[in-house]
Amino acid sequence: MELILQIWGGLFYLLNKAFFAIAEGRPKATYRSLKVSGWVFYILGAPAWVTILIGHSNWIAASIEAGGIPAMFLGLYNAYHSNKKTTDHLNFIVSICTYGSLILGLSYSLYNNGGIVSLSQVLEIGVMIGFLLGGFLLAKGNSLGWLFFMLMNLSMAGLMMVQGKSILMVQQLMSLSFVVYGFLKSQRPRKL
């Protein structure tokens, strides 16, 4: 079952990063379509990741992945509407879900482990910062989110290496190449 979860989660998150990266610099209609597809793949991969992380007591990373699902839906909503609809109420709901989940996961990890006592927890904090800021900025159409996704990918690759999940480690490093490409493309003017 673990192998299936690794392939499922890894493939869908890799497709997410590929679609996001390829979207950068494209004409508006293509950009929108690729971003919508990327958000859908992100959402579909989340259950596998959450299951894997919970299975290894990675409470910080699991909580941020689970709590980040509303942000993924916000990103999908914004991409579908080309960031033209007001989302203040949605931003508030997403913030409550994401930060509430984060507080629970971080608190439980600190309680369960007696503080930050392991490399895994430090890597999970890198995942948390990269995921929160990267996902939030990209959902709002801000290309600086790519930089935080780099931190997320490197931290998650390290966490997967420490836990012997070679498929997911390789997937995270492959995702990193798409993230770098996406960031570089996002710095160029978009075609009309």
Secondary structure, 3 states (H helix, E strand, C coil): CHHHHHHHHHHHHHHHHHHHHHHCCCCHHHHHHHHHHHHHHHHHHHHHHHHHHHHCCCHHHHHHHHHCHHHHHHHHHHHHCCCCCCCHHHHHHHHHHHHHHHHHHHHHHHHHHCCCCCHHHHHHHHHHHHHHHHHHHHHCCCCCHHHHHHHHHHHHHHHHHHCCCHHHHHHHHHHHHHHHHHHHHHCCCCCC
